[in-house]
């Protein structure tokens, strides 16, 4: 099973990444705002169909560090 992440801003896909660390870097280098993160999986035997689930959000404030808001965990601040 291969998984990757789609990064969306205002409903538009802005990037894809293989790891959450890559997603953090993308959001940090992007315009301030809220970014939706989808985890996408290519399931074995699915004949190329992808399964996407809402992973959470990352918030890039005008000032301060990127904030990670996983859908199923407490709010976490991501380094400088």
C-alpha positions in Angstrom: 0.0 0.0 0.0 1.4 3.4 -1.0 0.2 6.5 0.8 0.8 10.2 0.1 -0.7 13.5 1.2 -2.6 16.1 -0.8 -2.4 19.7 0.4 -5.4 21.9 -0.4 -6.0 25.6 0.1 -9.4 27.2 -0.6 -10.5 23.9 -2.2 -7.7 23.8 -4.7 -4.9 21.3 -4.6 -1.6 23.1 -4.2 0.8 20.2 -3.7 1.3 16.6 -2.9 3.9 15.1 -0.6 5.1 11.7 0.6 5.5 12.6 4.3 3.9 14.9 6.8 7.3 16.6 7.2 7.2 17.5 3.5 3.7 18.8 4.0 4.9 21.0 6.9 7.6 22.4 4.7 5.1 23.1 1.9 2.7 25.0 4.2 5.6 26.9 5.9 6.8 28.1 2.4 3.2 29.0 1.3 1.0 32.0 1.9 -0.6 32.4 5.3 -4.0 30.6 5.7 -5.6 27.3 6.5 -4.6 24.2 4.5 -6.6 20.9 4.3 -4.5 17.7 4.4 -5.8 14.5 2.8 -4.1 11.2 3.2 -4.5 9.2 0.0 -3.9 5.5 -0.2 -3.6 3.2 -3.2 -5.0 0.0 -1.8 -3.8 -3.4 -3.0 -6.2 -5.1 -5.3 -8.1 -1.9 -5.9 -7.1 -1.7 -9.6 -5.7 1.8 -9.3 -8.5 3.3 -7.3 -7.5 5.7 -4.5 -8.9 6.1 -1.1 -8.7 9.5 0.5 -9.4 10.5 4.1 -9.3 13.8 5.8 -6.1 13.8 7.7 -6.4 17.3 9.3 -5.4 20.9 8.8 -2.3 23.0 9.0 -2.6 26.7 9.8 0.0 29.1 8.6 -0.6 32.3 10.6 0.5 35.8 9.5 3.1 35.7 12.3 4.3 32.7 14.3 4.9 29.0 13.6 2.7 26.6 11.5 0.1 24.9 13.7 -0.8 21.3 13.0 -4.4 20.2 13.7 -4.7 16.4 13.1 -8.3 15.3 12.7 -7.9 12.7 15.5 -5.4 14.3 17.9 -4.9 17.3 20.0 -3.6 20.6 18.5 0.2 20.5 18.1 2.6 23.4 17.3 5.1 22.7 14.6 8.6 24.3 15.2 9.8 27.6 13.8 
